[in-house]
């Protein structure tokens, strides 16, 4: 997480631009869960490529993946999968620090839209709340919590509200130059 996989996102934008399918002056990175993590890492490490970032229900601190006790992530994952597929909290502590958006929040210089579900047990709202608190005071952020949602949006009203917000956010930050 945050290493070669993040480079793949930059490579994809470069490829799409070369094909004439993307305008690099109007690119926003966005995603949910791991994709929300990738969007936040893009905001941290690839701020020259993207004009804004949208993160919903995204991981912001890799350390929380292994230490959080009220998540629905299994103990087996924390003990074995996390260490093998993401990073070992002990031996890879420096890598976790460098690839946790929370630890690098002050580096973000683009508008953010962040949304979380109040009932999310996969990526508890603590990820979003701590990220929001760690941002610079002048950071442009649109923050929304859907108290009755979990890890994703299931209520029609939530979907209407969230995707309307995304549409307005992108219109504000990716409007074509006149």
Steps between C-alpha positions, in 0.01 A plus 500: 500500500628846413799368306495335153119478510490879532738532206254294294242774543740766372597273209133452414440875487808543279380221270144639477642846426720358223194329350320835499239371746597714800584863551784514753391852597161361609582180690358417841591185693215326677404171656345310790656277766845410359417736213437774758842422643651525150322834448643636825851372415458661159420827676814458709753367250361585156367849553660611175278256304158556653295813560285352777425179689179323604521238773202311633534244779877500437786373713722789610734332749658162425586460868130493587446202269694280740428670832132590487290263712145602407537424129349201321847413365589159638783435741645258243522783248668726754748229600578354159342670198583856601864416565538317170287713265526852646781536754614360832424754775832425672760430233342739245418784740685761293326387179162521678582854613597605146197336338233611748320812376422590861870530579552726198178702511681833519644439151158508330440808288188414299127518570360191671156345527490239778194295595456229763229277637430535870436124530800384295672207669739426212664844493372664818431872485808554718704485176316802361474694824871473572589591142275804511656610830854454362450722194634854487254758639469664156445168318198513269282206602141398456418253779187292534395219731200281427408382852287203388739363238775241530776414254330636191175670421181295503230762558361680196511838678867449585585412141313802368669730749851358459504479120346848480784624719755326277346655189510852650853445641635389162323787323667749737849355479521361146310760301655549156695818449304764308 
